[in-house]
Amino acid sequence: MFGKDEPAELQGPPPVHLGVPMPDPGPAPGCDVCAALSEQREQARKRGDMSKVSDLNIEIRNHPHGAG
């Protein structure tokens, strides 16, 4: 294991600092699409598919809620 007294070329990159994850977005009131996406997210969470949960969170956040 390399320490801080090793030459710079042997030290490796600095650590990555991740922020606190964002909370799950809630469905927009009255939006049937958001409600369906939220239900899909809960089903994905129950089966342990956290990648799908993340995808659905993004879709809910980006959904225009009937704008258009």
ABEGO torsion letter per residue (X at the ends): XBBAABBAAAAEBBBBBBBBBBBBBBBBBGBAAAAAAAAAAAAAAAAGBAAAAAAAAAAAAABAGGBX
